[in-house]
């Protein structure tokens, strides 16, 4: 009985060195906790100027399509939502009129990323933001958003760094606009070499044998 307990303890100790699965947590509204933990990126440029990047000098976002600078409500984008659903009802936005998909590429190391989004419309449409680390999907945020004053936050935190976000909308949405891009970088930590499967198996075996030898020495297992 005690030997079986020692074996179970040894295997549990070995498994504790295996990294946990990535945790992906959507953020529904721009709470003070979210805004306080992140940096907002201002959108520069005159209304109707175009860009395929956005930078604040620390982080640069790259967009797969060219976007147009607009301002709500009188600068080329008519409506937005209002607090607490969004940070402001009159933001500056980046609009992709007619787009059905857009990839936002980030530098590595960002564990929180988000933005507000509204379809062009008219109507209500499913807009989805899918978060990636390389080619691995971290999670998706599907949002049913009215085009008239319906902007919502698409944001998430992830224990695995976010490297890109793909935004998709149906063709009938007529494209979409985005505002209030926010990010938080992961704190710098010393790199720890990961153990592969053979090393983990070897560690488990060593712990098991060590436990048996200790038990023999203490007279817990007959010999």
C-alpha positions as CSV (number, residue, x, y, z in Angstrom):
1,X,0.0,0.0,0.0
2,X,2.8,2.4,1.0
3,X,4.7,1.4,-2.1
4,X,1.8,2.3,-4.3
5,X,1.5,5.6,-2.5
6,X,5.2,6.3,-3.1
7,X,4.8,5.5,-6.8
8,X,1.8,7.8,-7.2
9,X,3.7,10.6,-5.3
10,X,6.7,10.2,-7.6
11,X,4.6,10.4,-10.8
12,X,2.8,13.4,-9.5
13,X,6.1,15.2,-8.7
14,X,7.3,14.5,-12.2
15,X,4.1,15.7,-13.8
16,X,4.4,19.0,-11.9
17,X,7.2,20.1,-14.2
18,X,5.0,19.8,-17.3
19,X,3.7,23.3,-18.4
20,X,0.0,23.9,-18.0
21,X,-2.2,24.4,-21.0
22,X,-2.5,27.9,-22.3
23,X,-5.2,30.0,-20.6
24,X,-7.2,32.2,-22.8
25,X,-9.6,34.7,-21.1
26,X,-11.9,37.0,-23.2
27,X,-12.5,40.5,-21.8
28,X,-16.0,41.7,-22.4
29,X,-15.9,45.4,-21.5
30,X,-13.2,48.0,-20.9
31,X,-13.2,47.9,-17.1
32,X,-10.7,49.9,-15.1
33,X,-8.8,46.7,-14.5
34,X,-8.4,46.2,-18.2
35,X,-7.5,49.8,-19.1
36,X,-5.2,50.1,-16.0
37,X,-3.2,47.0,-17.1
38,X,-2.8,48.0,-20.7
39,X,-1.5,50.8,-22.9
40,X,-3.8,52.4,-25.5
41,X,-2.5,53.3,-28.9
42,X,-3.5,56.6,-30.3
43,X,-4.6,56.7,-34.0
44,X,-2.8,59.5,-35.8
45,X,-3.5,61.1,-39.2
46,X,-6.2,63.2,-40.8
47,X,-9.6,61.7,-41.7
48,X,-9.6,59.5,-44.8
49,X,-5.8,59.2,-44.7
50,X,-4.7,55.5,-45.0
51,X,-2.3,53.2,-43.3
52,X,-1.3,49.6,-42.9
53,X,0.5,50.1,-39.5
54,X,-0.1,51.6,-36.1
55,X,2.7,52.4,-33.6
56,X,3.1,54.2,-30.3
57,X,6.9,54.0,-30.5
58,X,7.0,50.8,-28.3
59,X,4.7,48.5,-30.2
60,X,3.9,48.4,-33.9
61,X,0.8,46.6,-35.3
62,X,0.9,45.5,-38.9
63,X,-2.4,45.1,-40.8
64,X,-2.9,42.8,-43.8
65,X,-5.0,45.4,-45.6
66,X,-4.8,49.2,-45.9
67,X,-7.2,50.9,-43.4
68,X,-8.7,54.4,-43.5
69,X,-8.6,56.8,-40.6
70,X,-12.1,58.1,-39.6
71,X,-13.6,59.9,-36.6
72,X,-17.0,59.3,-35.0
73,X,-19.5,60.9,-35.7
74,X,-18.6,63.5,-38.3
75,X,-15.4,62.3,-39.7
76,X,-16.4,59.4,-41.9
77,X,-17.8,56.9,-39.4
78,X,-21.3,57.6,-38.2
79,X,-21.9,55.8,-34.9
80,X,-20.2,53.9,-32.1
81,X,-21.4,52.5,-28.8
82,X,-21.1,54.3,-25.4
83,X,-19.6,53.5,-22.0
84,X,-19.5,51.1,-20.3
85,X,-19.6,49.0,-23.4
86,X,-16.9,51.1,-25.0
87,X,-14.4,53.7,-23.7
88,X,-15.9,56.6,-25.7
89,X,-18.8,57.2,-28.0
90,X,-16.7,59.5,-30.3
91,X,-13.4,57.7,-30.9
92,X,-11.0,57.9,-33.8
93,X,-11.1,54.6,-35.7
94,X,-9.4,52.6,-38.4
95,X,-11.9,51.5,-41.0
96,X,-11.7,48.6,-43.5
97,X,-14.7,49.3,-45.7
98,X,-15.7,46.2,-47.6
99,X,-13.3,43.9,-45.8
100,X,-14.3,40.4,-44.7
101,X,-11.1,39.5,-43.0
102,X,-8.1,41.3,-41.6
103,X,-5.0,40.0,-39.9
104,X,-3.4,42.1,-37.1
105,X,0.2,41.1,-36.5
106,X,1.9,41.9,-33.2
107,X,5.4,41.6,-31.9
108,X,6.0,38.5,-29.7
109,X,5.5,38.8,-25.9
110,X,2.1,40.4,-25.6
111,X,-0.2,38.7,-23.2
112,X,-3.2,41.1,-23.4
113,X,-4.5,42.6,-26.6
114,X,-7.8,44.1,-27.5
115,X,-9.8,46.7,-29.6
116,X,-13.3,47.9,-30.1
117,X,-15.0,46.9,-33.4
118,X,-18.2,47.8,-35.2
119,X,-19.5,46.6,-38.6
120,X,-20.4,49.0,-41.4
121,X,-23.9,47.6,-41.9
122,X,-26.8,48.3,-41.9
123,X,-27.9,45.3,-39.8
124,X,-26.5,43.0,-37.1
125,X,-23.5,40.8,-37.9
126,X,-21.3,38.2,-36.4
127,X,-17.8,39.6,-36.1
128,X,-15.1,37.1,-34.8
129,X,-11.7,37.8,-33.5
130,X,-9.4,34.7,-33.4
131,X,-6.2,35.0,-31.4
132,X,-3.1,33.1,-32.4
133,X,0.4,32.2,-31.2
134,X,2.1,31.5,-34.5
135,X,-0.1,28.9,-36.2
136,X,-1.8,27.8,-32.9
137,X,-5.2,29.1,-32.1
138,X,-5.4,30.4,-28.6
139,X,-9.1,31.2,-28.7
140,X,-11.9,33.0,-30.5
141,X,-14.3,35.8,-29.6
142,X,-17.5,35.8,-31.6
143,X,-19.6,39.0,-31.2
144,X,-23.0,39.7,-32.6
145,X,-22.8,43.5,-33.2
146,X,-25.4,45.9,-34.5
147,X,-23.9,48.3,-37.1
148,X,-25.9,51.3,-35.6
149,X,-24.2,52.3,-32.3
150,X,-23.3,48.7,-31.5
151,X,-19.5,48.7,-31.2
152,X,-18.1,46.1,-28.7
153,X,-14.8,45.2,-27.2
154,X,-12.9,42.2,-28.6
155,X,-10.1,41.7,-26.1
156,X,-8.4,38.8,-24.3
157,X,-5.6,37.9,-22.0
158,X,-3.5,34.7,-22.6
159,X,-0.8,32.9,-20.7
160,X,0.8,32.1,-24.1
161,X,1.9,35.3,-25.9
162,X,-0.4,36.6,-28.7
163,X,1.3,37.1,-32.0
164,X,-1.7,37.8,-34.3
165,X,-5.4,38.3,-34.4
166,X,-7.6,37.6,-37.4
167,X,-10.9,39.6,-37.6
168,X,-13.6,38.2,-39.8
169,X,-17.1,39.5,-40.8
170,X,-19.7,38.4,-43.4
171,X,-19.7,40.2,-46.7
172,X,-23.1,41.8,-45.9
173,X,-21.4,43.7,-43.0
174,X,-19.8,46.0,-45.6
175,X,-16.5,45.9,-43.6
176,X,-15.8,47.2,-40.1
177,X,-14.0,49.8,-38.1
178,X,-11.8,49.4,-35.0
179,X,-10.8,51.7,-32.2
180,X,-9.0,51.8,-28.8
181,X,-6.2,49.3,-29.6
182,X,-4.7,48.2,-26.2
183,X,-1.9,45.9,-25.3
184,X,0.2,44.6,-22.3
185,X,3.6,42.9,-22.7
186,X,4.6,39.9,-20.6
187,X,7.1,40.7,-17.9
188,X,10.7,39.6,-18.8
189,X,11.7,36.3,-17.1
190,X,14.8,34.2,-17.3
191,X,14.4,31.4,-19.9
192,X,14.1,27.9,-18.4
193,X,14.9,25.0,-20.7
194,X,11.8,22.9,-21.3
195,X,12.0,19.1,-20.6
196,X,11.1,16.8,-23.5
197,X,9.1,13.6,-23.0
198,X,12.2,11.3,-22.6
199,X,13.6,13.6,-19.9
200,X,10.2,13.7,-18.1
201,X,10.0,9.9,-18.2
202,X,13.5,9.6,-16.9
203,X,12.7,12.0,-14.1
204,X,9.6,10.1,-13.1
205,X,11.6,6.8,-13.0
206,X,14.3,8.4,-11.0
207,X,11.8,9.7,-8.5
208,X,10.1,6.3,-8.3
209,X,13.4,4.4,-7.7
210,X,14.5,7.0,-5.1
211,X,11.2,6.6,-3.3
212,X,11.5,2.8,-3.2
213,X,15.1,3.0,-1.9
214,X,14.0,5.5,0.8
215,X,11.2,3.1,1.8
216,X,13.5,0.1,2.0
217,X,15.9,2.1,4.2
218,X,13.1,3.1,6.6
219,X,11.8,-0.5,6.7
220,X,8.6,0.3,4.9
221,X,9.1,-2.3,2.1
222,X,10.3,-5.8,2.8
223,X,13.5,-6.9,1.1
